[in-house]
């Protein structure tokens, strides 16, 4: 009972400190303008002065609006002064947006403006306040539901983000470095760090690591062979046309990293389930383990592949609607916007399907080995 009270007290202290950090960070991002080099202004007054209707060549109607904005400079040498801005935006909001009172925006100040009447242009909206609030909601949700595992998941996510940003920065600055080699090293580090932090140092984790790496690599090899045999017919690389690097290499690297998460999920689920069955009944037969693993694999196979499909599809929905609204044919629209996403989803699906038997038989191998040692 005393131990439970101590644990509860420590958890209370931890959550209190976390709430304090949350509050301080939110206050900080609302008053951090002096840490930015670019001028930031807070909108105090907005008036729509003009609106007009516009019809494009496909008879799609859009509305254009003009805003007259008054804002207060929050940093720099003009801090505290008013600035007068004009913003043109459309009802579709494809390349512009409407601003409201209270928004903080990045601006440029016209060098010809006088001290009493500053003018300039709007660059972008300052979004760090919203991002910090969403990040804290995500952190608290993970901690409340996942507790210790949730904390390690957050640490794992942070470490993986740092590794990925460092790897991409290395590739961008040193063009001689192979992106596939960089992505391979990243995938290895992601797998080991994530699974060790979440599941700890145990046999189940080793099984998940081996299964994840084998499933991902085999899926990538199969995808590469299929692309080579078909001559990449049906794959449209138009969205990568502005890259100054080999777009096929970039696509394959994205294919590798993209399928890793789903494969990792399947491998740890299979390993945990089979080891849980063994721990409940150490005398369970290998046949029963295989049968149970097969049933578990069938249950998660469809849902994980569907998750992959929807995850890749959702990012293309705005472009699909834009193409269809501009009278593009359905076939052209889907081929331009979904060919790469479908290829990624299919490659990830191959990895998921292959990882089920790989993790199943790897787990059974380690269980049989443990029985022999006992």
Buried (B, 14 or more C-beta within 10 A) or exposed (E): EEEEEEEEEEEEEEBEEBEEEBEEBEEEBEEBBEEBEEBBBBBEEBEEEEEEEEEEEEEEEBEBBBBBBBBBBBBBEBEEBBBBBBBEBBBBEEEBBBBEEEBBBBBBBBEEBEEEEBBBEBEEEBEBBEEBBEBBEEBBEBBEEBEEBBBBBBBBBEBBEEBBEEBBEEBEEEEEEEBBEBBBEBBBBBBBBBBBBBBEEEBBBBBBBBBBBBBBBBBBEBBEEBBEEEEBEEBBBEBBEEEEEEBEBBBBBBBBBBBBBBBBBBBBBBBBBBBEBBEEEEEBEEEEBBEBBEEBBEEBBEEBBEBBBEBBBEEBEEBBEBBBEEEBEEEEBBBBBBBBBBBBBBBBBBBBBBBBBBBBBBBBEBBEEEEEEE
